[in-house]
Amino acid sequence: MSDKPFTPENASPAASAPETRVAMIATLIVILIGMAGFVGWLVHGDKLFWSMLQAGLAWCL
């Protein structure tokens, strides 16, 4: 057993490591941005492809 007394600081792992919560929130934000980008690519993929193709051809000429 631990010699530490049972206090609220020892009871909650989130209280002892707030950087874990920050990392989880940052990960969630990155996932949401990635999903939004993927959905946008699915909806507008053909326009993006032709636009990038035209820009590439214009750069070559």
C-alpha distance matrix in Angstrom:
0.0 3.7 6.6 8.8 10.7 11.5 14.9 17.4 17.2 13.6 14.4 17.4 17.5 21.3 21.0 19.2 21.7 25.1 26.9 25.6 27.4 30.5 30.5 30.4 33.3 35.3 34.9 36.1 39.1 40.0 40.0 42.1 44.6 44.8 45.5 48.1 49.8 49.9 51.4 53.9 54.8 55.4 57.6 59.6 59.2 62.9 64.0 61.5 62.7 66.4 65.7 64.0 66.7 69.4 67.7 67.4 71.0 72.1 70.3 72.0 75.4
3.7 0.0 3.8 5.4 8.0 9.4 12.4 15.0 14.3 10.8 12.5 15.4 15.5 19.1 18.3 16.4 19.1 22.5 24.3 23.5 25.4 28.2 28.5 28.7 31.4 33.3 33.3 34.6 37.3 38.4 38.6 40.7 43.0 43.5 44.4 46.8 48.4 48.8 50.4 52.7 53.6 54.5 56.6 58.3 58.1 61.9 62.7 60.1 61.5 65.1 64.3 62.5 65.3 67.9 66.0 65.8 69.5 70.4 68.5 70.4 73.7
6.6 3.8 0.0 3.8 6.5 9.3 11.9 15.2 14.4 11.6 13.9 16.9 17.4 20.7 19.3 17.3 20.4 23.7 25.7 25.4 27.1 29.7 30.4 30.9 33.3 35.2 35.5 36.8 39.3 40.5 41.0 43.0 45.2 45.9 46.9 49.1 50.7 51.3 52.9 55.1 56.1 57.1 59.1 60.8 60.7 64.4 65.1 62.5 64.0 67.5 66.5 64.7 67.7 70.1 68.1 68.0 71.7 72.5 70.5 72.5 75.8
8.8 5.4 3.8 0.0 3.8 6.5 8.5 11.6 10.7 8.2 10.8 13.8 14.6 17.6 15.9 14.1 17.5 20.5 22.8 22.7 24.1 26.7 27.7 28.2 30.3 32.3 32.9 34.1 36.5 37.9 38.5 40.3 42.5 43.4 44.4 46.4 48.2 48.9 50.4 52.4 53.7 54.7 56.6 58.2 58.3 62.0 62.6 60.0 61.6 65.1 64.0 62.3 65.4 67.7 65.7 65.7 69.4 70.1 68.2 70.3 73.5
10.7 8.0 6.5 3.8 0.0 3.8 6.0 9.7 9.9 8.1 9.9 13.3 15.1 17.8 15.8 14.9 18.6 21.1 23.9 23.7 24.6 27.4 28.7 28.9 30.8 33.1 33.8 34.7 37.0 38.7 39.3 40.7 43.0 44.2 44.9 46.9 48.8 49.7 50.9 52.9 54.4 55.3 57.0 58.8 59.0 62.8 63.3 60.8 62.7 66.1 64.9 63.5 66.6 68.9 66.9 67.1 70.8 71.4 69.6 71.8 75.0
11.5 9.4 9.3 6.5 3.8 0.0 3.8 7.0 8.2 6.3 6.8 10.5 12.9 15.5 13.8 13.7 17.2 19.5 22.5 22.0 22.5 25.5 26.9 26.7 28.5 31.1 31.7 32.2 34.6 36.6 36.9 38.2 40.7 41.9 42.4 44.3 46.4 47.2 48.2 50.4 52.0 52.7 54.3 56.2 56.6 60.4 60.9 58.6 60.5 63.9 62.8 61.5 64.6 66.9 65.0 65.4 69.0 69.6 68.1 70.3 73.4
14.9 12.4 11.9 8.5 6.0 3.8 0.0 3.8 5.4 5.3 6.2 9.1 11.9 13.7 11.3 11.8 15.5 17.2 20.5 20.4 20.5 23.3 25.2 25.1 26.4 29.1 30.1 30.5 32.6 34.8 35.4 36.4 38.8 40.2 40.8 42.5 44.7 45.7 46.6 48.6 50.4 51.3 52.7 54.5 55.0 58.8 59.1 56.8 58.9 62.2 60.9 59.7 63.0 65.0 63.1 63.6 67.3 67.7 66.2 68.5 71.6
17.4 15.0 15.2 11.6 9.7 7.0 3.8 0.0 3.8 5.4 4.9 6.5 9.8 10.8 8.5 10.0 13.4 14.5 18.1 17.9 17.5 20.3 22.4 22.1 23.2 26.0 27.2 27.3 29.3 31.7 32.2 33.0 35.5 37.1 37.6 39.1 41.4 42.5 43.3 45.2 47.1 48.0 49.3 51.1 51.8 55.5 55.7 53.6 55.7 59.0 57.7 56.6 59.9 61.9 60.0 60.7 64.3 64.7 63.3 65.7 68.7
17.2 14.3 14.4 10.7 9.9 8.2 5.4 3.8 0.0 3.8 5.6 6.2 8.2 9.2 6.3 6.7 10.4 12.0 15.3 15.5 15.7 18.2 20.2 20.5 21.7 24.1 25.4 26.0 27.9 30.0 30.9 31.9 34.1 35.6 36.5 38.0 40.1 41.3 42.3 44.1 45.9 47.0 48.4 50.0 50.5 54.3 54.4 52.1 54.1 57.4 56.0 54.8 58.1 60.1 58.1 58.6 62.3 62.6 61.0 63.4 66.5
13.6 10.8 11.6 8.2 8.1 6.3 5.3 5.4 3.8 0.0 3.8 5.8 7.2 9.8 8.0 7.4 10.9 13.4 16.2 15.8 16.6 19.4 20.8 20.9 22.7 25.1 25.8 26.6 28.9 30.7 31.3 32.7 35.0 36.2 37.0 38.8 40.8 41.7 42.9 44.9 46.4 47.4 49.0 50.7 51.0 54.8 55.2 52.8 54.7 58.1 56.9 55.5 58.7 60.9 58.9 59.2 62.9 63.5 61.9 64.1 67.2
14.4 12.5 13.9 10.8 9.9 6.8 6.2 4.9 5.6 3.8 0.0 3.8 6.6 9.1 8.3 9.0 12.0 13.9 17.0 15.9 16.1 19.4 20.7 20.1 21.9 24.7 25.2 25.5 28.0 30.0 30.1 31.4 34.0 35.1 35.6 37.5 39.7 40.4 41.4 43.6 45.2 45.9 47.5 49.4 49.8 53.6 54.1 51.9 53.8 57.2 56.2 54.9 58.1 60.3 58.6 59.0 62.6 63.3 61.8 64.1 67.2
17.4 15.4 16.9 13.8 13.3 10.5 9.1 6.5 6.2 5.8 3.8 0.0 3.8 5.4 5.4 7.0 9.1 10.6 13.7 12.5 12.4 15.7 17.2 16.4 18.1 20.9 21.5 21.7 24.2 26.3 26.5 27.7 30.2 31.4 31.9 33.8 36.0 36.8 37.7 39.9 41.5 42.3 43.8 45.7 46.2 49.9 50.4 48.2 50.1 53.5 52.4 51.2 54.4 56.6 54.9 55.3 58.9 59.6 58.2 60.5 63.5
17.5 15.5 17.4 14.6 15.1 12.9 11.9 9.8 8.2 7.2 6.6 3.8 0.0 3.8 5.4 5.3 6.4 8.6 11.0 9.4 10.2 13.5 14.3 14.0 16.1 18.6 18.9 19.7 22.2 23.9 24.2 25.8 28.2 29.1 29.9 31.9 33.8 34.6 35.8 38.0 39.3 40.3 42.0 43.8 44.0 47.7 48.3 45.9 47.7 51.1 50.1 48.7 51.8 54.1 52.3 52.6 56.2 56.9 55.4 57.6 60.7
21.3 19.1 20.7 17.6 17.8 15.5 13.7 10.8 9.2 9.8 9.1 5.4 3.8 0.0 3.8 5.5 5.2 5.7 8.6 7.3 7.0 10.3 11.8 11.4 13.0 15.6 16.4 17.0 19.2 21.2 21.7 23.0 25.3 26.6 27.4 29.1 31.1 32.1 33.3 35.2 36.8 37.9 39.4 41.0 41.5 45.2 45.5 43.2 45.2 48.5 47.3 46.1 49.3 51.5 49.6 50.1 53.7 54.3 52.8 55.2 58.2
21.0 18.3 19.3 15.9 15.8 13.8 11.3 8.5 6.3 8.0 8.3 5.4 5.4 3.8 0.0 3.8 5.6 6.1 9.6 9.8 9.5 12.0 14.2 14.4 15.4 17.9 19.3 19.9 21.7 23.8 24.7 25.8 27.8 29.4 30.4 31.9 33.8 35.1 36.3 37.9 39.7 40.9 42.3 43.8 44.3 48.1 48.2 45.8 47.9 51.2 49.8 48.5 51.9 53.8 51.8 52.4 56.1 56.4 54.9 57.4 60.3
19.2 16.4 17.3 14.1 14.9 13.7 11.8 10.0 6.7 7.4 9.0 7.0 5.3 5.5 3.8 0.0 3.8 6.4 9.0 9.4 10.5 12.7 14.1 15.0 16.7 18.5 19.7 21.0 22.8 24.4 25.5 27.1 28.9 30.2 31.4 33.1 34.8 36.0 37.5 39.1 40.6 41.9 43.6 44.9 45.1 48.9 49.1 46.5 48.4 51.8 50.4 48.9 52.1 54.2 52.1 52.4 56.1 56.6 54.8 57.1 60.3
21.7 19.1 20.4 17.5 18.6 17.2 15.5 13.4 10.4 10.9 12.0 9.1 6.4 5.2 5.6 3.8 0.0 3.8 5.4 5.7 7.5 9.4 10.4 11.7 13.5 15.0 16.1 17.7 19.5 20.9 22.1 23.8 25.5 26.6 28.1 29.9 31.3 32.5 34.2 35.8 37.1 38.5 40.3 41.5 41.6 45.4 45.6 42.9 44.8 48.1 46.8 45.2 48.4 50.5 48.4 48.6 52.4 52.9 51.1 53.4 56.5
25.1 22.5 23.7 20.5 21.1 19.5 17.2 14.5 12.0 13.4 13.9 10.6 8.6 5.7 6.1 6.4 3.8 0.0 3.8 5.3 5.3 6.5 8.7 10.0 10.9 12.5 14.3 15.6 16.9 18.7 20.2 21.5 23.0 24.6 26.0 27.4 29.0 30.5 32.0 33.4 34.9 36.5 37.9 39.1 39.5 43.3 43.2 40.6 42.7 45.9 44.4 43.0 46.4 48.3 46.2 46.7 50.4 50.7 49.0 51.5 54.5
26.9 24.3 25.7 22.8 23.9 22.5 20.5 18.1 15.3 16.2 17.0 13.7 11.0 8.6 9.6 9.0 5.4 3.8 0.0 3.8 5.4 4.9 6.0 8.5 9.8 10.3 12.1 14.1 15.2 16.3 18.2 19.9 21.0 22.3 24.2 25.7 26.8 28.4 30.2 31.4 32.7 34.5 36.1 37.0 37.2 40.9 40.9 38.1 40.1 43.3 41.8 40.2 43.5 45.5 43.2 43.6 47.3 47.7 45.9 48.3 51.3
25.6 23.5 25.4 22.7 23.7 22.0 20.4 17.9 15.5 15.8 15.9 12.5 9.4 7.3 9.8 9.4 5.7 5.3 3.8 0.0 3.8 5.4 5.1 6.2 8.7 9.8 10.5 12.3 14.3 15.3 16.5 18.4 20.1 21.0 22.5 24.4 25.7 26.9 28.6 30.3 31.4 32.9 34.7 36.0 36.0 39.7 40.1 37.4 39.2 42.6 41.3 39.8 42.9 45.2 43.2 43.4 47.1 47.7 46.1 48.3 51.5
27.4 25.4 27.1 24.1 24.6 22.5 20.5 17.5 15.7 16.6 16.1 12.4 10.2 7.0 9.5 10.5 7.5 5.3 5.4 3.8 0.0 3.8 5.4 5.1 6.2 8.6 9.8 10.6 12.4 14.3 15.3 16.6 18.5 20.0 21.1 22.7 24.4 25.7 27.1 28.7 30.2 31.6 33.1 34.5 34.9 38.7 38.8 36.4 38.4 41.7 40.4 39.2 42.4 44.5 42.6 43.2 46.8 47.3 45.9 48.3 51.3
30.5 28.2 29.7 26.7 27.4 25.5 23.3 20.3 18.2 19.4 19.4 15.7 13.5 10.3 12.0 12.7 9.4 6.5 4.9 5.4 3.8 0.0 3.8 5.4 5.2 6.1 8.5 9.9 10.6 12.3 14.2 15.4 16.6 18.3 20.0 21.2 22.6 24.3 25.9 27.0 28.6 30.3 31.7 32.7 33.1 36.9 36.8 34.2 36.3 39.5 38.0 36.7 40.0 41.9 39.8 40.4 44.1 44.4 42.9 45.4 48.4
30.5 28.5 30.4 27.7 28.7 26.9 25.2 22.4 20.2 20.8 20.7 17.2 14.3 11.8 14.2 14.1 10.4 8.7 6.0 5.1 5.4 3.8 0.0 3.8 5.5 5.1 6.1 8.6 9.9 10.5 12.2 14.3 15.4 16.4 18.3 20.0 21.0 22.4 24.3 25.7 26.8 28.5 30.3 31.3 31.3 35.1 35.2 32.5 34.3 37.7 36.4 34.8 38.0 40.2 38.2 38.5 42.2 42.7 41.1 43.4 46.5
30.4 28.7 30.9 28.2 28.9 26.7 25.1 22.1 20.5 20.9 20.1 16.4 14.0 11.4 14.4 15.0 11.7 10.0 8.5 6.2 5.1 5.4 3.8 0.0 3.8 5.5 5.0 6.2 8.7 9.9 10.5 12.3 14.3 15.3 16.5 18.4 20.0 21.0 22.5 24.3 25.6 26.9 28.7 30.1 30.2 34.0 34.4 31.9 33.8 37.2 36.1 34.8 38.0 40.2 38.5 38.9 42.5 43.2 41.9 44.2 47.2
33.3 31.4 33.3 30.3 30.8 28.5 26.4 23.2 21.7 22.7 21.9 18.1 16.1 13.0 15.4 16.7 13.5 10.9 9.8 8.7 6.2 5.2 5.5 3.8 0.0 3.8 5.4 5.1 6.2 8.7 9.9 10.6 12.4 14.2 15.3 16.6 18.4 20.0 21.1 22.6 24.3 25.8 27.1 28.4 29.0 32.7 32.8 30.4 32.7 35.9 34.5 33.5 36.8 38.8 37.0 37.8 41.4 41.8 40.7 43.2 46.0
35.3 33.3 35.2 32.3 33.1 31.1 29.1 26.0 24.1 25.1 24.7 20.9 18.6 15.6 17.9 18.5 15.0 12.5 10.3 9.8 8.6 6.1 5.1 5.5 3.8 0.0 3.8 5.4 5.1 6.3 8.7 9.9 10.7 12.3 14.3 15.4 16.6 18.4 20.1 21.1 22.5 24.4 25.9 26.8 27.1 30.8 30.7 28.1 30.2 33.4 32.0 30.7 34.0 36.0 34.1 34.7 38.3 38.7 37.4 39.9 42.8
34.9 33.3 35.5 32.9 33.8 31.7 30.1 27.2 25.4 25.8 25.2 21.5 18.9 16.4 19.3 19.7 16.1 14.3 12.1 10.5 9.8 8.5 6.1 5.0 5.4 3.8 0.0 3.8 5.4 5.1 6.2 8.7 10.0 10.5 12.3 14.3 15.3 16.4 18.4 19.9 21.0 22.5 24.4 25.5 25.5 29.3 29.6 27.1 28.9 32.3 31.2 29.8 32.9 35.2 33.5 33.9 37.5 38.3 37.0 39.2 42.3
36.1 34.6 36.8 34.1 34.7 32.2 30.5 27.3 26.0 26.6 25.5 21.7 19.7 17.0 19.9 21.0 17.7 15.6 14.1 12.3 10.6 9.9 8.6 6.2 5.1 5.4 3.8 0.0 3.8 5.5 5.1 6.2 8.7 9.8 10.5 12.3 14.2 15.3 16.5 18.3 19.9 21.1 22.6 24.1 24.5 28.3 28.7 26.4 28.5 31.8 30.8 29.9 33.0 35.2 33.8 34.5 37.9 38.7 37.8 40.1 43.0
39.1 37.3 39.3 36.5 37.0 34.6 32.6 29.3 27.9 28.9 28.0 24.2 22.2 19.2 21.7 22.8 19.5 16.9 15.2 14.3 12.4 10.6 9.9 8.7 6.2 5.1 5.4 3.8 0.0 3.8 5.4 5.1 6.2 8.6 9.9 10.6 12.3 14.2 15.4 16.5 18.3 20.0 21.2 22.2 22.9 26.6 26.5 24.3 26.6 29.7 28.4 27.6 30.9 32.8 31.2 32.1 35.6 36.1 35.2 37.7 40.4
40.0 38.4 40.5 37.9 38.7 36.6 34.8 31.7 30.0 30.7 30.0 26.3 23.9 21.2 23.8 24.4 20.9 18.7 16.3 15.3 14.3 12.3 10.5 9.9 8.7 6.3 5.1 5.5 3.8 0.0 3.8 5.5 5.2 6.1 8.6 9.9 10.5 12.2 14.3 15.3 16.4 18.3 20.0 20.8 20.9 24.6 24.7 22.1 24.2 27.4 26.2 25.0 28.2 30.3 28.7 29.3 32.9 33.5 32.5 34.8 37.7
40.0 38.6 41.0 38.5 39.3 36.9 35.4 32.2 30.9 31.3 30.1 26.5 24.2 21.7 24.7 25.5 22.1 20.2 18.2 16.5 15.3 14.2 12.2 10.5 9.9 8.7 6.2 5.1 5.4 3.8 0.0 3.8 5.5 5.1 6.1 8.6 9.8 10.5 12.3 14.1 15.2 16.4 18.4 19.8 19.8 23.6 24.2 21.9 23.7 27.1 26.4 25.3 28.3 30.7 29.5 30.0 33.4 34.4 33.6 35.7 38.6
42.1 40.7 43.0 40.3 40.7 38.2 36.4 33.0 31.9 32.7 31.4 27.7 25.8 23.0 25.8 27.1 23.8 21.5 19.9 18.4 16.6 15.4 14.3 12.3 10.6 9.9 8.7 6.2 5.1 5.5 3.8 0.0 3.8 5.4 5.1 6.2 8.6 9.8 10.6 12.2 14.1 15.3 16.5 18.1 18.8 22.5 22.8 20.9 23.2 26.3 25.4 24.9 28.1 30.1 29.0 30.0 33.3 34.0 33.5 35.9 38.5
44.6 43.0 45.2 42.5 43.0 40.7 38.8 35.5 34.1 35.0 34.0 30.2 28.2 25.3 27.8 28.9 25.5 23.0 21.0 20.1 18.5 16.6 15.4 14.3 12.4 10.7 10.0 8.7 6.2 5.2 5.5 3.8 0.0 3.8 5.5 5.1 6.1 8.6 9.9 10.5 12.2 14.3 15.4 16.1 16.8 20.5 20.4 18.1 20.6 23.6 22.4 21.7 25.1 26.9 25.6 26.7 30.0 30.6 30.0 32.5 35.1
44.8 43.5 45.9 43.4 44.2 41.9 40.2 37.1 35.6 36.2 35.1 31.4 29.1 26.6 29.4 30.2 26.6 24.6 22.3 21.0 20.0 18.3 16.4 15.3 14.2 12.3 10.5 9.8 8.6 6.1 5.1 5.4 3.8 0.0 3.8 5.4 5.1 6.1 8.6 9.8 10.4 12.3 14.3 15.1 15.0 18.8 19.2 16.8 18.7 22.1 21.3 20.3 23.3 25.6 24.5 25.2 28.5 29.5 28.9 31.0 33.8
45.5 44.4 46.9 44.4 44.9 42.4 40.8 37.6 36.5 37.0 35.6 31.9 29.9 27.4 30.4 31.4 28.1 26.0 24.2 22.5 21.1 20.0 18.3 16.5 15.3 14.3 12.3 10.5 9.9 8.6 6.1 5.1 5.5 3.8 0.0 3.8 5.4 5.1 6.1 8.5 9.7 10.5 12.3 14.1 14.3 18.1 18.9 17.1 19.0 22.3 22.0 21.5 24.3 26.6 25.9 26.7 29.8 31.0 30.8 32.8 35.5
48.1 46.8 49.1 46.4 46.9 44.3 42.5 39.1 38.0 38.8 37.5 33.8 31.9 29.1 31.9 33.1 29.9 27.4 25.7 24.4 22.7 21.2 20.0 18.4 16.6 15.4 14.3 12.3 10.6 9.9 8.6 6.2 5.1 5.4 3.8 0.0 3.8 5.5 5.2 6.1 8.6 9.9 10.6 12.0 13.1 16.7 16.9 15.3 17.9 20.8 20.0 20.0 23.0 24.9 24.2 25.5 28.5 29.3 29.3 31.7 34.0
49.8 48.4 50.7 48.2 48.8 46.4 44.7 41.4 40.1 40.8 39.7 36.0 33.8 31.1 33.8 34.8 31.3 29.0 26.8 25.7 24.4 22.6 21.0 20.0 18.4 16.6 15.3 14.2 12.3 10.5 9.8 8.6 6.1 5.1 5.4 3.8 0.0 3.8 5.5 5.0 6.1 8.6 9.9 10.3 10.6 14.4 14.4 12.3 14.7 17.8 16.9 16.5 19.6 21.6 20.8 21.9 25.0 25.8 25.7 28.0 30.5
49.9 48.8 51.3 48.9 49.7 47.2 45.7 42.5 41.3 41.7 40.4 36.8 34.6 32.1 35.1 36.0 32.5 30.5 28.4 26.9 25.7 24.3 22.4 21.0 20.0 18.4 16.4 15.3 14.2 12.2 10.5 9.8 8.6 6.1 5.1 5.5 3.8 0.0 3.8 5.4 5.0 6.2 8.7 9.9 9.5 13.2 14.3 12.5 14.1 17.5 17.5 17.0 19.5 22.0 21.7 22.4 25.3 26.7 26.7 28.6 31.1
51.4 50.4 52.9 50.4 50.9 48.2 46.6 43.3 42.3 42.9 41.4 37.7 35.8 33.3 36.3 37.5 34.2 32.0 30.2 28.6 27.1 25.9 24.3 22.5 21.1 20.1 18.4 16.5 15.4 14.3 12.3 10.6 9.9 8.6 6.1 5.2 5.5 3.8 0.0 3.8 5.4 5.0 6.2 8.5 9.4 12.8 13.8 12.9 15.0 17.8 18.0 18.3 20.7 22.8 22.9 24.1 26.7 27.9 28.4 30.4 32.6
53.9 52.7 55.1 52.4 52.9 50.4 48.6 45.2 44.1 44.9 43.6 39.9 38.0 35.2 37.9 39.1 35.8 33.4 31.4 30.3 28.7 27.0 25.7 24.3 22.6 21.1 19.9 18.3 16.5 15.3 14.1 12.2 10.5 9.8 8.5 6.1 5.0 5.4 3.8 0.0 3.8 5.4 5.1 5.9 7.5 10.9 10.9 10.0 12.6 15.2 14.8 15.4 18.2 19.8 19.8 21.3 23.9 24.8 25.4 27.6 29.6
54.8 53.6 56.1 53.7 54.4 52.0 50.4 47.1 45.9 46.4 45.2 41.5 39.3 36.8 39.7 40.6 37.1 34.9 32.7 31.4 30.2 28.6 26.8 25.6 24.3 22.5 21.0 19.9 18.3 16.4 15.2 14.1 12.2 10.4 9.7 8.6 6.1 5.0 5.4 3.8 0.0 3.8 5.5 5.2 4.7 8.4 9.3 7.8 9.7 12.8 12.9 13.0 15.4 17.6 17.8 18.8 21.3 22.7 23.2 25.1 27.3
55.4 54.5 57.1 54.7 55.3 52.7 51.3 48.0 47.0 47.4 45.9 42.3 40.3 37.9 40.9 41.9 38.5 36.5 34.5 32.9 31.6 30.3 28.5 26.9 25.8 24.4 22.5 21.1 20.0 18.3 16.4 15.3 14.3 12.3 10.5 9.9 8.6 6.2 5.0 5.4 3.8 0.0 3.8 5.8 5.4 8.4 10.3 10.1 11.3 14.1 15.0 15.5 17.3 19.6 20.3 21.3 23.4 25.1 25.9 27.5 29.6
57.6 56.6 59.1 56.6 57.0 54.3 52.7 49.3 48.4 49.0 47.5 43.8 42.0 39.4 42.3 43.6 40.3 37.9 36.1 34.7 33.1 31.7 30.3 28.7 27.1 25.9 24.4 22.6 21.2 20.0 18.4 16.5 15.4 14.3 12.3 10.6 9.9 8.7 6.2 5.1 5.5 3.8 0.0 3.8 5.9 8.1 9.1 9.8 11.8 13.8 14.5 15.8 17.7 19.3 20.2 21.8 23.7 24.9 26.2 28.0 29.7
59.6 58.3 60.8 58.2 58.8 56.2 54.5 51.1 50.0 50.7 49.4 45.7 43.8 41.0 43.8 44.9 41.5 39.1 37.0 36.0 34.5 32.7 31.3 30.1 28.4 26.8 25.5 24.1 22.2 20.8 19.8 18.1 16.1 15.1 14.1 12.0 10.3 9.9 8.5 5.9 5.2 5.8 3.8 0.0 3.8 5.7 5.5 6.2 8.7 10.4 10.7 12.3 14.3 15.6 16.5 18.3 20.1 21.2 22.5 24.5 26.0
59.2 58.1 60.7 58.3 59.0 56.6 55.0 51.8 50.5 51.0 49.8 46.2 44.0 41.5 44.3 45.1 41.6 39.5 37.2 36.0 34.9 33.1 31.3 30.2 29.0 27.1 25.5 24.5 22.9 20.9 19.8 18.8 16.8 15.0 14.3 13.1 10.6 9.5 9.4 7.5 4.7 5.4 5.9 3.8 0.0 3.8 5.5 5.1 6.0 8.7 9.8 10.5 12.1 14.2 15.2 16.3 18.2 19.8 20.9 22.4 24.3
62.9 61.9 64.4 62.0 62.8 60.4 58.8 55.5 54.3 54.8 53.6 49.9 47.7 45.2 48.1 48.9 45.4 43.3 40.9 39.7 38.7 36.9 35.1 34.0 32.7 30.8 29.3 28.3 26.6 24.6 23.6 22.5 20.5 18.8 18.1 16.7 14.4 13.2 12.8 10.9 8.4 8.4 8.1 5.7 3.8 0.0 3.8 5.4 5.1 6.3 8.5 10.0 10.5 12.3 14.2 15.3 16.5 18.3 20.0 21.2 22.6
64.0 62.7 65.1 62.6 63.3 60.9 59.1 55.7 54.4 55.2 54.1 50.4 48.3 45.5 48.2 49.1 45.6 43.2 40.9 40.1 38.8 36.8 35.2 34.4 32.8 30.7 29.6 28.7 26.5 24.7 24.2 22.8 20.4 19.2 18.9 16.9 14.4 14.3 13.8 10.9 9.3 10.3 9.1 5.5 5.5 3.8 0.0 3.8 5.4 5.3 6.0 8.5 9.8 10.6 12.1 14.1 15.3 16.3 18.2 20.0 21.1
61.5 60.1 62.5 60.0 60.8 58.6 56.8 53.6 52.1 52.8 51.9 48.2 45.9 43.2 45.8 46.5 42.9 40.6 38.1 37.4 36.4 34.2 32.5 31.9 30.4 28.1 27.1 26.4 24.3 22.1 21.9 20.9 18.1 16.8 17.1 15.3 12.3 12.5 12.9 10.0 7.8 10.1 9.8 6.2 5.1 5.4 3.8 0.0 3.8 5.6 5.1 6.0 8.4 9.9 10.4 12.1 14.1 15.2 16.3 18.3 20.0
62.7 61.5 64.0 61.6 62.7 60.5 58.9 55.7 54.1 54.7 53.8 50.1 47.7 45.2 47.9 48.4 44.8 42.7 40.1 39.2 38.4 36.3 34.3 33.8 32.7 30.2 28.9 28.5 26.6 24.2 23.7 23.2 20.6 18.7 19.0 17.9 14.7 14.1 15.0 12.6 9.7 11.3 11.8 8.7 6.0 5.1 5.4 3.8 0.0 3.8 5.5 5.3 6.1 8.6 9.9 10.5 12.2 14.1 15.3 16.5 18.4
66.4 65.1 67.5 65.1 66.1 63.9 62.2 59.0 57.4 58.1 57.2 53.5 51.1 48.5 51.2 51.8 48.1 45.9 43.3 42.6 41.7 39.5 37.7 37.2 35.9 33.4 32.3 31.8 29.7 27.4 27.1 26.3 23.6 22.1 22.3 20.8 17.8 17.5 17.8 15.2 12.8 14.1 13.8 10.4 8.7 6.3 5.3 5.6 3.8 0.0 3.8 5.5 4.9 6.0 8.5 9.7 10.4 12.0 14.0 15.2 16.4
65.7 64.3 66.5 64.0 64.9 62.8 60.9 57.7 56.0 56.9 56.2 52.4 50.1 47.3 49.8 50.4 46.8 44.4 41.8 41.3 40.4 38.0 36.4 36.1 34.5 32.0 31.2 30.8 28.4 26.2 26.4 25.4 22.4 21.3 22.0 20.0 16.9 17.5 18.0 14.8 12.9 15.0 14.5 10.7 9.8 8.5 6.0 5.1 5.5 3.8 0.0 3.8 5.4 5.2 6.2 8.6 10.0 10.5 12.3 14.3 15.5
64.0 62.5 64.7 62.3 63.5 61.5 59.7 56.6 54.8 55.5 54.9 51.2 48.7 46.1 48.5 48.9 45.2 43.0 40.2 39.8 39.2 36.7 34.8 34.8 33.5 30.7 29.8 29.9 27.6 25.0 25.3 24.9 21.7 20.3 21.5 20.0 16.5 17.0 18.3 15.4 13.0 15.5 15.8 12.3 10.5 10.0 8.5 6.0 5.3 5.5 3.8 0.0 3.8 5.4 5.0 6.0 8.5 9.7 10.4 12.3 14.3
66.7 65.3 67.7 65.4 66.6 64.6 63.0 59.9 58.1 58.7 58.1 54.4 51.8 49.3 51.9 52.1 48.4 46.4 43.5 42.9 42.4 40.0 38.0 38.0 36.8 34.0 32.9 33.0 30.9 28.2 28.3 28.1 25.1 23.3 24.3 23.0 19.6 19.5 20.7 18.2 15.4 17.3 17.7 14.3 12.1 10.5 9.8 8.4 6.1 4.9 5.4 3.8 0.0 3.8 5.4 5.1 6.2 8.5 9.8 10.6 12.4
69.4 67.9 70.1 67.7 68.9 66.9 65.0 61.9 60.1 60.9 60.3 56.6 54.1 51.5 53.8 54.2 50.5 48.3 45.5 45.2 44.5 41.9 40.2 40.2 38.8 36.0 35.2 35.2 32.8 30.3 30.7 30.1 26.9 25.6 26.6 24.9 21.6 22.0 22.8 19.8 17.6 19.6 19.3 15.6 14.2 12.3 10.6 9.9 8.6 6.0 5.2 5.4 3.8 0.0 3.8 5.4 5.1 6.0 8.5 9.9 10.6
67.7 66.0 68.1 65.7 66.9 65.0 63.1 60.0 58.1 58.9 58.6 54.9 52.3 49.6 51.8 52.1 48.4 46.2 43.2 43.2 42.6 39.8 38.2 38.5 37.0 34.1 33.5 33.8 31.2 28.7 29.5 29.0 25.6 24.5 25.9 24.2 20.8 21.7 22.9 19.8 17.8 20.3 20.2 16.5 15.2 14.2 12.1 10.4 9.9 8.5 6.2 5.0 5.4 3.8 0.0 3.8 5.5 5.1 6.2 8.7 10.0
67.4 65.8 68.0 65.7 67.1 65.4 63.6 60.7 58.6 59.2 59.0 55.3 52.6 50.1 52.4 52.4 48.6 46.7 43.6 43.4 43.2 40.4 38.5 38.9 37.8 34.7 33.9 34.5 32.1 29.3 30.0 30.0 26.7 25.2 26.7 25.5 21.9 22.4 24.1 21.3 18.8 21.3 21.8 18.3 16.3 15.3 14.1 12.1 10.5 9.7 8.6 6.0 5.1 5.4 3.8 0.0 3.8 5.4 5.1 6.3 8.8
71.0 69.5 71.7 69.4 70.8 69.0 67.3 64.3 62.3 62.9 62.6 58.9 56.2 53.7 56.1 56.1 52.4 50.4 47.3 47.1 46.8 44.1 42.2 42.5 41.4 38.3 37.5 37.9 35.6 32.9 33.4 33.3 30.0 28.5 29.8 28.5 25.0 25.3 26.7 23.9 21.3 23.4 23.7 20.1 18.2 16.5 15.3 14.1 12.2 10.4 10.0 8.5 6.2 5.1 5.5 3.8 0.0 3.8 5.3 5.1 6.3
72.1 70.4 72.5 70.1 71.4 69.6 67.7 64.7 62.6 63.5 63.3 59.6 56.9 54.3 56.4 56.6 52.9 50.7 47.7 47.7 47.3 44.4 42.7 43.2 41.8 38.7 38.3 38.7 36.1 33.5 34.4 34.0 30.6 29.5 31.0 29.3 25.8 26.7 27.9 24.8 22.7 25.1 24.9 21.2 19.8 18.3 16.3 15.2 14.1 12.0 10.5 9.7 8.5 6.0 5.1 5.4 3.8 0.0 3.8 5.4 5.2
70.3 68.5 70.5 68.2 69.6 68.1 66.2 63.3 61.0 61.9 61.8 58.2 55.4 52.8 54.9 54.8 51.1 49.0 45.9 46.1 45.9 42.9 41.1 41.9 40.7 37.4 37.0 37.8 35.2 32.5 33.6 33.5 30.0 28.9 30.8 29.3 25.7 26.7 28.4 25.4 23.2 25.9 26.2 22.5 20.9 20.0 18.2 16.3 15.3 14.0 12.3 10.4 9.8 8.5 6.2 5.1 5.3 3.8 0.0 3.8 5.5
72.0 70.4 72.5 70.3 71.8 70.3 68.5 65.7 63.4 64.1 64.1 60.5 57.6 55.2 57.4 57.1 53.4 51.5 48.3 48.3 48.3 45.4 43.4 44.2 43.2 39.9 39.2 40.1 37.7 34.8 35.7 35.9 32.5 31.0 32.8 31.7 28.0 28.6 30.4 27.6 25.1 27.5 28.0 24.5 22.4 21.2 20.0 18.3 16.5 15.2 14.3 12.3 10.6 9.9 8.7 6.3 5.1 5.4 3.8 0.0 3.8
75.4 73.7 75.8 73.5 75.0 73.4 71.6 68.7 66.5 67.2 67.2 63.5 60.7 58.2 60.3 60.3 56.5 54.5 51.3 51.5 51.3 48.4 46.5 47.2 46.0 42.8 42.3 43.0 40.4 37.7 38.6 38.5 35.1 33.8 35.5 34.0 30.5 31.1 32.6 29.6 27.3 29.6 29.7 26.0 24.3 22.6 21.1 20.0 18.4 16.4 15.5 14.3 12.4 10.6 10.0 8.8 6.3 5.2 5.5 3.8 0.0
